[in-house]
Amino acid sequence: MRVTKAAIRPGLKKLLREIPNASLELQSALILRALEPTLEDHTKVACYMDMERGEVRTMPIISHLFAVGKQVYLPRCTNTRISGHAVLRQGVESHPHLTFHQMLSLAQVQALKPQGKYQLREPALEEPHPLPPELDVVMVPGVAFSLANGARMGHGAGFYDDFIQRTLHTHGKRPLLIGLALKEQIVPEVPTEAHDHHMDCIICGDGSVHWFR
């Protein structure tokens, strides 16, 4: 019987919440060190604000991006009903999706406060809601990643797979997708569906870099 995402996600989330802070800090530092040369030739880079428990620490990454002169983008959760953007999922009138917003300074990022349903530190609302920017790189969070083929399992809302599809519709190509994975997030196999997008690269908490293209 094939294992489903719904069956393995809760146990993994519990494991991630129990990772000691010292391990999170060390793994995040090794990921940043490996990430720096990977981003050298790219300008428009999207990251995300970590949820503080069980995710790679991203503020040092964002700080580095500003320090080396990158254009930095962060995601905001919305819904097609609110944004007026195209509905990409079949059989529904509206659905959640991400918009990405350029941040102009590190201070602007540091001032963000938790808000919304998921208590995420998100950029301020922009109206009209911005269409997908033509990004060079998107750093992607997840619950689990597989080094066998670059497959990723997210939190279940489909935000990033939707954004990637939306980018393809807008620009005809997708950005480089880099998964940031703690050692505890690496699993032998991730169940996938037709709409799932695999990572082009996964950078792990031991500092290793794995390419899939």
Residue pairs with C-beta under 8 A, 6 or more apart in sequence:
2 191
3 189
3 191
4 191
5 153
5 156
5 190
5 191
6 156
8 144
8 153
8 187
8 191
9 143
9 144
9 153
9 155
9 156
12 143
12 144
12 184
12 185
12 187
13 54
13 143
15 184
16 53
16 54
16 55
16 143
16 182
16 184
16 185
17 53
17 54
19 54
19 182
19 184
24 56
24 57
24 182
25 57
26 205
27 56
27 182
27 183
27 205
27 206
28 56
28 57
28 58
28 60
28 205
29 60
30 205
30 206
30 207
31 56
31 61
31 180
31 203
31 204
31 205
31 207
32 60
32 61
32 64
33 207
34 203
34 207
34 208
34 209
35 61
35 64
35 139
35 178
35 180
35 203
36 64
38 178
38 201
38 203
38 209
39 45
39 65
39 68
39 70
39 137
42 70
42 136
42 137
42 176
43 70
43 71
43 136
44 70
44 71
44 73
44 133
44 134
44 135
44 136
44 137
45 65
45 70
45 71
45 72
45 73
45 135
45 136
45 137
45 138
45 139
46 72
46 73
46 74
46 75
46 100
46 135
46 137
46 138
46 139
46 175
47 58
47 61
47 62
47 65
47 72
47 73
47 74
47 139
48 58
48 74
48 75
48 139
48 140
48 141
49 58
49 59
49 62
49 74
49 109
49 112
49 120
49 121
49 122
50 56
50 57
50 58
50 59
50 141
51 118
51 119
51 120
54 182
55 141
55 182
56 141
56 180
56 181
56 182
56 205
58 139
58 180
59 109
59 110
61 139
61 180
62 72
62 74
62 103
62 106
62 109
63 106
65 72
66 72
66 105
66 106
71 102
72 102
72 103
72 109
73 100
73 101
73 102
73 103
73 133
73 135
74 100
74 101
74 103
74 109
74 112
74 122
74 123
75 98
75 99
75 100
75 101
75 122
75 123
75 159
75 163
76 98
76 99
76 100
76 101
76 122
76 123
76 125
77 96
77 98
77 116
77 117
77 118
77 120
77 122
77 159
78 96
78 97
78 98
78 99
78 129
79 94
79 95
79 96
79 97
80 86
80 87
80 94
80 95
80 96
80 97
81 93
81 94
82 129
83 97
83 99
83 129
84 128
84 129
85 97
85 99
85 129
85 131
85 166
86 166
86 169
87 93
87 94
87 95
88 95
88 97
88 162
88 165
88 166
88 169
89 95
89 158
89 162
95 158
95 162
96 157
96 158
96 159
96 162
97 159
97 162
97 163
97 166
98 159
98 160
98 162
98 163
99 126
99 129
99 130
99 132
100 130
100 132
100 133
100 135
100 163
101 123
101 124
101 126
101 130
102 133
103 109
103 123
112 121
112 122
112 123
113 121
114 120
114 121
115 121
115 122
116 122
131 170
132 163
132 166
132 167
132 170
132 171
134 170
134 171
134 175
135 167
135 175
136 175
136 176
137 175
137 176
137 177
137 178
138 160
138 163
138 164
138 175
138 176
138 177
138 178
139 178
139 179
139 180
140 152
140 160
140 177
140 178
140 179
140 180
140 199
141 154
141 160
141 180
142 152
142 153
142 154
142 179
142 181
142 185
143 153
143 154
143 155
143 185
144 152
144 153
144 185
144 186
144 187
144 190
145 151
145 152
145 153
145 179
145 181
145 185
145 186
145 187
145 190
145 199
145 202
146 152
146 186
146 187
146 188
146 189
146 190
147 186
147 202
147 204
147 210
148 188
148 189
149 198
149 212
150 179
150 198
150 199
150 200
150 201
150 202
150 210
150 212
151 189
151 190
151 192
151 196
151 198
151 199
152 160
152 179
152 190
152 196
152 197
152 198
152 199
153 190
153 191
154 160
154 161
158 195
160 197
161 195
161 196
161 197
164 174
164 177
164 197
165 195
165 197
167 173
167 174
167 175
168 174
174 197
176 200
176 201
177 197
177 198
177 199
177 200
177 201
178 199
178 200
178 201
178 202
178 203
179 199
179 201
179 202
179 203
180 202
180 203
181 202
181 203
181 204
181 205
182 204
182 205
183 204
183 205
183 206
184 205
185 205
186 204
192 198
198 212
199 212
200 211
200 212
200 213
201 209
201 210
201 211
201 212
201 213
202 209
202 210
202 212
203 209
203 210
204 210
